[in-house]
Amino acid sequence: ELLASEEYKTLMKKRSTEYETVFNQTKGNPGFRNFHLRGKAKSGTEWGLLMIGYDFKQLVRLMNA
């Protein structure tokens, strides 16, 4: 029932355009497939650096537009 509801379909459509794009671009473009460091804190730092790089890429794209 939940999967067939209009509210769920709307939520999933919004999610696919907002969040999944970031993960797909992060995995596909720079070739990031798995963490190189172990531990939650180190992996969090690695993910943060990856997201900073993604943000810079988006900033450059917006500045050139």
N, CA, C and O atoms as a GROMACS GRO file, in nm:
protein
  260
    1GLU      N    1   0.082  -0.120   0.000
    1GLU     CA    2   0.000   0.000   0.000
    1GLU      C    3   0.086   0.126   0.000
    1GLU      O    4   0.061   0.220  -0.074
    2LEU      N    5   0.188   0.124   0.085
    2LEU     CA    6   0.274   0.242   0.096
    2LEU      C    7   0.344   0.272  -0.036
    2LEU      O    8   0.350   0.388  -0.078
    3LEU      N    9   0.395   0.170  -0.102
    3LEU     CA   10   0.467   0.189  -0.227
    3LEU      C   11   0.377   0.240  -0.339
    3LEU      O   12   0.425   0.303  -0.433
    4ALA      N   13   0.249   0.213  -0.330
    4ALA     CA   14   0.155   0.256  -0.434
    4ALA      C   15   0.097   0.394  -0.408
    4ALA      O   16   0.030   0.449  -0.495
    5SER      N   17   0.121   0.452  -0.291
    5SER     CA   18   0.060   0.581  -0.259
    5SER      C   19   0.126   0.694  -0.338
    5SER      O   20   0.243   0.687  -0.375
    6GLU      N   21   0.049   0.797  -0.364
    6GLU     CA   22   0.098   0.914  -0.438
    6GLU      C   23   0.205   0.989  -0.359
    6GLU      O   24   0.300   1.041  -0.417
    7GLU      N   25   0.189   0.995  -0.227
    7GLU     CA   26   0.287   1.065  -0.144
    7GLU      C   27   0.424   0.999  -0.154
    7GLU      O   28   0.526   1.068  -0.162
    8TYR      N   29   0.427   0.867  -0.154
    8TYR     CA   30   0.552   0.793  -0.166
    8TYR      C   31   0.617   0.816  -0.303
    8TYR      O   32   0.738   0.836  -0.312
    9LYS      N   33   0.536   0.812  -0.408
    9LYS     CA   34   0.588   0.834  -0.542
    9LYS      C   35   0.647   0.973  -0.556
    9LYS      O   36   0.752   0.989  -0.618
   10THR      N   37   0.580   1.074  -0.500
   10THR     CA   38   0.630   1.210  -0.504
   10THR      C   39   0.762   1.222  -0.428
   10THR      O   40   0.856   1.287  -0.475
   11LEU      N   41   0.769   1.160  -0.311
   11LEU     CA   42   0.891   1.163  -0.230
   11LEU      C   43   1.007   1.097  -0.302
   11LEU      O   44   1.118   1.150  -0.301
   12MET      N   45   0.984   0.983  -0.364
   12MET     CA   46   1.091   0.912  -0.435
   12MET      C   47   1.136   0.988  -0.558
   12MET      O   48   1.255   0.986  -0.592
   13LYS      N   49   1.045   1.054  -0.625
   13LYS     CA   50   1.083   1.134  -0.742
   13LYS      C   51   1.172   1.251  -0.700
   13LYS      O   52   1.270   1.283  -0.767
   14LYS      N   53   1.136   1.315  -0.588
   14LYS     CA   54   1.217   1.426  -0.536
   14LYS      C   55   1.354   1.376  -0.493
   14LYS      O   56   1.456   1.441  -0.520
   15ARG      N   57   1.358   1.261  -0.427
   15ARG     CA   58   1.485   1.206  -0.380
   15ARG      C   59   1.577   1.172  -0.496
   15ARG      O   60   1.697   1.197  -0.490
   16SER      N   61   1.522   1.117  -0.602
   16SER     CA   62   1.606   1.075  -0.714
   16SER      C   63   1.673   1.194  -0.780
   16SER      O   64   1.784   1.180  -0.833
   17THR      N   65   1.610   1.309  -0.780
   17THR     CA   66   1.672   1.425  -0.845
   17THR      C   67   1.764   1.501  -0.752
   17THR      O   68   1.860   1.562  -0.798
   18GLU      N   69   1.738   1.499  -0.623
   18GLU     CA   70   1.818   1.578  -0.529
   18GLU      C   71   1.938   1.504  -0.474
   18GLU      O   72   2.048   1.559  -0.473
   19TYR      N   73   1.920   1.382  -0.429
   19TYR     CA   74   2.025   1.313  -0.355
   19TYR      C   75   2.100   1.210  -0.438
   19TYR      O   76   2.223   1.202  -0.431
   20GLU      N   77   2.029   1.133  -0.514
   20GLU     CA   78   2.094   1.025  -0.587
   20GLU      C   79   2.194   1.078  -0.689
   20GLU      O   80   2.293   1.011  -0.719
   21THR      N   81   2.170   1.196  -0.743
   21THR     CA   82   2.262   1.256  -0.839
   21THR      C   83   2.399   1.277  -0.778
   21THR      O   84   2.501   1.249  -0.841
   22VAL      N   85   2.403   1.327  -0.655
   22VAL     CA   86   2.530   1.352  -0.587
   22VAL      C   87   2.607   1.222  -0.570
   22VAL      O   88   2.727   1.217  -0.599
   23PHE      N   89   2.541   1.117  -0.524
   23PHE     CA   90   2.609   0.989  -0.503
   23PHE      C   91   2.655   0.928  -0.634
   23PHE      O   92   2.765   0.873  -0.641
   24ASN      N   93   2.574   0.938  -0.737
   24ASN     CA   94   2.613   0.882  -0.866
   24ASN      C   95   2.732   0.956  -0.925
   24ASN      O   96   2.824   0.893  -0.977
   25GLN      N   97   2.731   1.088  -0.916
   25GLN     CA   98   2.843   1.165  -0.969
   25GLN      C   99   2.969   1.142  -0.886
   25GLN      O  100   3.079   1.139  -0.941
   26THR      N  101   2.954   1.126  -0.757
   26THR     CA  102   3.069   1.101  -0.671
   26THR      C  103   3.131   0.965  -0.702
   26THR      O  104   3.254   0.953  -0.707
   27LYS      N  105   3.050   0.865  -0.723
   27LYS     CA  106   3.102   0.732  -0.752
   27LYS      C  107   3.156   0.722  -0.894
   27LYS      O  108   3.257   0.656  -0.918
   28GLY      N  109   3.090   0.786  -0.988
   28GLY     CA  110   3.124   0.768  -1.128
   28GLY      C  111   3.238   0.853  -1.178
   28GLY      O  112   3.332   0.801  -1.239
   29ASN      N  113   3.235   0.982  -1.154
   29ASN     CA  114   3.331   1.072  -1.216
   29ASN      C  115   3.473   1.059  -1.159
   29ASN      O  116   3.565   1.033  -1.237
   30PRO      N  117   3.496   1.076  -1.030
   30PRO     CA  118   3.634   1.063  -0.981
   30PRO      C  119   3.675   0.918  -0.956
   30PRO      O  120   3.790   0.893  -0.921
   31GLY      N  121   3.584   0.824  -0.973
   31GLY     CA  122   3.618   0.685  -0.953
   31GLY      C  123   3.621   0.642  -0.807
   31GLY      O  124   3.691   0.547  -0.772
   32PHE      N  125   3.545   0.708  -0.722
   32PHE     CA  126   3.541   0.674  -0.581
   32PHE      C  127   3.449   0.555  -0.561
   32PHE      O  128   3.328   0.566  -0.581
   33ARG      N  129   3.504   0.442  -0.523
   33ARG     CA  130   3.424   0.321  -0.503
   33ARG      C  131   3.422   0.275  -0.357
   33ARG      O  132   3.321   0.221  -0.312
   34ASN      N  133   3.530   0.294  -0.285
   34ASN     CA  134   3.532   0.255  -0.145
   34ASN      C  135   3.632   0.342  -0.070
   34ASN      O  136   3.720   0.405  -0.129
   35PHE      N  137   3.616   0.345   0.061
   35PHE     CA  138   3.701   0.428   0.145
   35PHE      C  139   3.841   0.368   0.155
   35PHE      O  140   3.858   0.246   0.154
   36HIS      N  141   3.939   0.454   0.164
   36HIS     CA  142   4.077   0.410   0.175
   36HIS      C  143   4.122   0.403   0.321
   36HIS      O  144   4.223   0.339   0.352
   37LEU      N  145   4.048   0.468   0.409
   37LEU     CA  146   4.083   0.469   0.551
   37LEU      C  147   3.983   0.385   0.629
   37LEU      O  148   3.871   0.363   0.584
   38ARG      N  149   4.025   0.340   0.746
   38ARG     CA  150   3.938   0.259   0.830
   38ARG      C  151   3.891   0.340   0.950
   38ARG      O  152   3.959   0.431   0.996
   39GLY      N  153   3.773   0.306   0.998
   39GLY     CA  154   3.717   0.372   1.114
   39GLY      C  155   3.615   0.477   1.075
   39GLY      O  156   3.623   0.538   0.968
   40LYS      N  157   3.520   0.496   1.163
   40LYS     CA  158   3.410   0.588   1.135
   40LYS      C  159   3.459   0.732   1.122
   40LYS      O  160   3.416   0.804   1.031
   41ALA      N  161   3.546   0.776   1.210
   41ALA     CA  162   3.594   0.914   1.207
   41ALA      C  163   3.678   0.940   1.082
   41ALA      O  164   3.662   1.043   1.016
   42LYS      N  165   3.767   0.848   1.048
   42LYS     CA  166   3.852   0.867   0.931
   42LYS      C  167   3.771   0.860   0.802
   42LYS      O  168   3.795   0.935   0.708
   43SER      N  169   3.675   0.768   0.798
   43SER     CA  170   3.589   0.759   0.680
   43SER      C  171   3.504   0.884   0.667
   43SER      O  172   3.479   0.931   0.556
   44GLY      N  173   3.459   0.938   0.779
   44GLY     CA  174   3.382   1.063   0.776
   44GLY      C  175   3.465   1.178   0.724
   44GLY      O  176   3.415   1.262   0.649
   45THR      N  177   3.591   1.182   0.762
   45THR     CA  178   3.681   1.286   0.712
   45THR      C  179   3.704   1.270   0.564
   45THR      O  180   3.703   1.368   0.489
   46GLU      N  181   3.724   1.147   0.521
   46GLU     CA  182   3.745   1.121   0.379
   46GLU      C  183   3.621   1.161   0.298
   46GLU      O  184   3.633   1.222   0.192
   47TRP      N  185   3.503   1.126   0.348
   47TRP     CA  186   3.378   1.163   0.280
   47TRP      C  187   3.363   1.315   0.277
   47TRP      O  188   3.321   1.371   0.176
   48GLY      N  189   3.398   1.382   0.386
   48GLY     CA  190   3.390   1.528   0.391
   48GLY      C  191   3.479   1.594   0.287
   48GLY      O  192   3.438   1.688   0.220
   49LEU      N  193   3.601   1.544   0.273
   49LEU     CA  194   3.692   1.598   0.172
   49LEU      C  195   3.639   1.574   0.031
   49LEU      O  196   3.651   1.659  -0.057
   50LEU      N  197   3.580   1.459   0.011
   50LEU     CA  198   3.521   1.428  -0.119
   50LEU      C  199   3.406   1.524  -0.150
   50LEU      O  200   3.391   1.569  -0.263
   51MET      N  201   3.324   1.554  -0.049
   51MET     CA  202   3.212   1.645  -0.068
   51MET      C  203   3.258   1.790  -0.088
   51MET      O  204   3.194   1.866  -0.161
   52ILE      N  205   3.368   1.828  -0.026
   52ILE     CA  206   3.425   1.961  -0.050
   52ILE      C  207   3.468   1.972  -0.196
   52ILE      O  208   3.444   2.074  -0.260
   53GLY      N  209   3.531   1.867  -0.248
   53GLY     CA  210   3.569   1.866  -0.389
   53GLY      C  211   3.448   1.875  -0.479
   53GLY      O  212   3.450   1.945  -0.580
   54TYR      N  213   3.341   1.804  -0.443
   54TYR     CA  214   3.217   1.810  -0.521
   54TYR      C  215   3.159   1.951  -0.518
   54TYR      O  216   3.115   2.003  -0.621
   55ASP      N  217   3.160   2.014  -0.400
   55ASP     CA  218   3.108   2.151  -0.387
   55ASP      C  219   3.190   2.249  -0.471
   55ASP      O  220   3.133   2.337  -0.535
   56PHE      N  221   3.321   2.235  -0.470
   56PHE     CA  222   3.405   2.323  -0.553
   56PHE      C  223   3.374   2.305  -0.701
   56PHE      O  224   3.369   2.401  -0.777
   57LYS      N  225   3.354   2.181  -0.740
   57LYS     CA  226   3.321   2.152  -0.879
   57LYS      C  227   3.189   2.221  -0.918
   57LYS      O  228   3.178   2.279  -1.026
   58GLN      N  229   3.090   2.213  -0.829
   58GLN     CA  230   2.962   2.278  -0.856
   58GLN      C  231   2.976   2.430  -0.857
   58GLN      O  232   2.912   2.498  -0.938
   59LEU      N  233   3.059   2.484  -0.768
   59LEU     CA  234   3.082   2.628  -0.762
   59LEU      C  235   3.146   2.678  -0.891
   59LEU      O  236   3.106   2.782  -0.944
   60VAL      N  237   3.246   2.607  -0.941
   60VAL     CA  238   3.311   2.645  -1.066
   60VAL      C  239   3.211   2.639  -1.181
   60VAL      O  240   3.209   2.726  -1.268
   61ARG      N  241   3.128   2.535  -1.181
   61ARG     CA  242   3.027   2.522  -1.285
   61ARG      C  243   2.930   2.640  -1.283
   61ARG      O  244   2.893   2.691  -1.388
   62LEU      N  245   2.890   2.682  -1.164
   62LEU     CA  246   2.797   2.796  -1.153
   62LEU      C  247   2.864   2.929  -1.190
   62LEU      O  248   2.799   3.018  -1.245
   63MET      N  249   2.992   2.942  -1.158
   63MET     CA  250   3.062   3.066  -1.190
   63MET      C  251   3.084   3.080  -1.341
   63MET      O  252   3.087   3.192  -1.393
   64ASN      N  253   3.098   2.970  -1.411
   64ASN     CA  254   3.119   2.974  -1.556
   64ASN      C  255   2.988   2.986  -1.634
   64ASN      O  256   2.990   3.011  -1.754
   65ALA      N  257   2.877   2.968  -1.567
   65ALA     CA  258   2.747   2.973  -1.635
   65ALA      C  259   2.701   3.115  -1.658
   65ALA      O  260   2.593   3.137  -1.714
   0.00000   0.00000   0.00000
